[in-house]
Amino acid sequence: CQLYPGGLFNAYDALSKLERLDAVVHLGDYIYEYGAAADDYGMTSGAALNRAPQPPHEIVTLADYRTRHAQYKTDPDLQAAHARAPFICVWDDHEVANDTWMTGAENHQSATEGDFATRKAAALRAYYEWMPIREPKASTLKEAINRSFDFGDLASLTMVETRLLARGEQMTFAAIPKTAEGAPDVAAFEALRQAPDRDLLGEAQRRWVGETLSRSKAAGRPWQIIGNQVVMARVKGPDISRMMPAEQVQQMVATLPADVRPQVEAAIQLFKLGLPFNLDSWDGYPAGRERLYETFAAAGVSPVVLAGDSHAFWVNELHDNAGARRAVEFGTSSISSPSPGDHVGGLPLGAALSVANPEVKFCDQTAKGYVLLNVTRERMTGELWAVSTIMAKPYELKRLKTFVVTPDGDLTEA
């Protein structure tokens, strides 16, 4: 995720200088749709760095989206990364508007911004014009960006689409039902979240994923990699009241910016109930996730899942409802977009998420950078690299963690 006003693209400069780089897998939010008003997303840093988005308003029309893509392509660090290695890309939500689903988006208001389908068509046209990707076949939907790549006899990369083909509208914590006494009705909320029709991929795409994975295994490739936009692991929000005294929690909240404080206070109360950390991720669509795990099992593979979107580093082990391990997940942090951890000051959010969730083996909610995968037939090494700053040059590059995966799915920290 690369918010232009959010900071400098130092991580791309670092990528461009790597001794060996075969491909860059970009999992979305290549551009953002927001404007350049003082209170628009990222403009506190954007004003300080003189990185205001163009056009200076929220983008809606084809001309708007073209102009925003063109601005991004002027960044020298991004240019260097594109020149260094081919990009394998898929969009997430902000290439259209925040928190998109099949027929709408959180950041689309039909009354003032027109028909969502018209806006989406403009966004996708500009995307195909400006990104290094083939146009879709005439017989397929423009939303069908899912495709696969084979790296010799070593690995297959299956890029899925989780926004525009089949995603149902996101649930929100604001819509939690209430009991007769006025308390949050967690059981009713969970019944809605677990509904069988909640899905991200859709049956046709899931069937294609299964066929692609099966072909890869039949060809003798030891690695099947899934390029996927949002975090797949089960991640409950951390109950920080179990981590620090109430007085310390209150002091931490009191130091937060006024515009962030109400959201954090609400999240603290919600997460005491055992609710998911992010309903826009696969945790908002658990029935669809379970069907995907059944697809992995039927293909006889334990893939490595790649995830973006969260602006945080993750290393996760993924399990189905019966507890069987189905995959390993590497989640990459952002290039410049802020994470929840950036907003909560003294709270070690990444560590809290790791403690609260058995599937989470490592999480860093503040570092910015990339995951470097080194793949051989015997092992896949995932190195989590972070830049020291996105607000200035020069910067330093630091390896936060290294994990090793074997083809049978074993995950260890190196």
C-alpha positions, 0 to 999 in steps of 0.5 A: 500500500503506497499512499503518495502523501503518506511518505517517501517511497524509500522501500522502493529505492531499497528494492531497486538496489537489491543484487538479485530480484526476479519479480515484485508481487504487488498486492494492491492499493497502488494508488489512493483515491483521496484528495489534498484537503488538510484533513484528508487521509495522509495530508499531515505528512503530505503537507510536510513533504510537499507530496499533495495528491493530484488532482487535489480532490477525491478522484471519481472520473476517468480523467481523475484516475488517469491523473492520479496514476500519472502522478504516482509514476513520476516518483523516482523511487517507484520508477527505479523499482519498475525498472529493476524487475517486472511487477506482478500486480493486482488491485485492492480497494483504493484503486477504486475507493475505500472498502470496495465490494461487488456493487459499492464502497464505503467511500462512495456516495451515490448522491454526490459521486454518481453511479458506482458502476460508472466510477468502477469502470473508469477506475479499471480503465485507468488501471489497465492503461497505466499498470504493467498488465495485459488487458482482460480477454474480450470474453471475460469481465474486466474485474477478472484480474485473477491469473497464474504464473509458473516459475519453471519447475519451482513454483506457481503463483496464483493471483486471486481477486477479492474485491470486485468479482464476488465480495459481499458488503463488509460487516461493521462493528457499528451494526452489532445487534443489541440485546434487550438490555442494550448490550452488544449481542455477540451471538447474533453478530457471530451468526451473521458473520458466519453466514454461509453466503459470506464470500470473497472469491465466488465459486467460479474463481475458487474452482479455478484456484483449485484447478491451478493448484492441482496442475502445479502439484501434478507438474511436480512443483514443490511450491504453490504461492497465493497472491491475495489482497487481505490477511487470511489468518484468524485475528481477534482484536487484543484485549489490552485490559489483560496486558496493562493496568486500567490506569495505564490504558487510560493514560495511553488513550489520553495521549492519542490525537483527538480524532483517533481517540474515540475509535481506539476507545470503542475498539478497546471495549469491542475487543474485550468481547473477542471480536475480529480485529478487521472485518474487511479481511478474511475474518469478515468472511469465514465461510468463504475462507473455510471453502478455500481451505477445503480447496487447498486440501482437495488439491493436496497442497499446503500453499504459502499465502501472501497478503497486503492491505493491513499496513503491517508485517505478519507471519501466520500459520493458517488452520481450518475449523477442524484445526488442521494446518492449511497454509503459511502466510506472509503479510507485507507492511506498506510502503508509506501508508499508516497502520493502526500501530502508528496511531496508538503511541505506546501500545505495542499492538503487534506484540499484543496481536501475537499474544492474543492469536495462536495463528499469529507467529509475528506481527509488527504494526509500525514498520514500513518495508517489504517481504523478500522471498528466496525460493529454492526446492528445499525451502522458502526464506521470508525476510521482513525488511524495514526502512528506518524512516519514510519522512526523509532521505537518507534512510537505513534498512533493517532486517526485522525477522527471517522465517523459513518454510519447507514444502510440507508447511513447517514454519520456523524462525531463522 
